[in-house]
């Protein structure tokens, strides 16, 4: 029983040390980075396909 209370207290302290804003900010920063990477990759693929189509003439 004492171990469970200790674990709950540690978890509660950890949760209080992270503000919800900083957690959400980290998630959105990671999401934005992945989104930018995907957009750049799609643009590169489209440019490659267009150069292959029009480059053979």
Secondary structure, DSSP 8 states (H G I E B T S, - for coil): -HHHHHHHHHHHHHHHHS-HHHHHHHHHHHHHHHHHHHHHHHHHHHHHHHHHHHH--
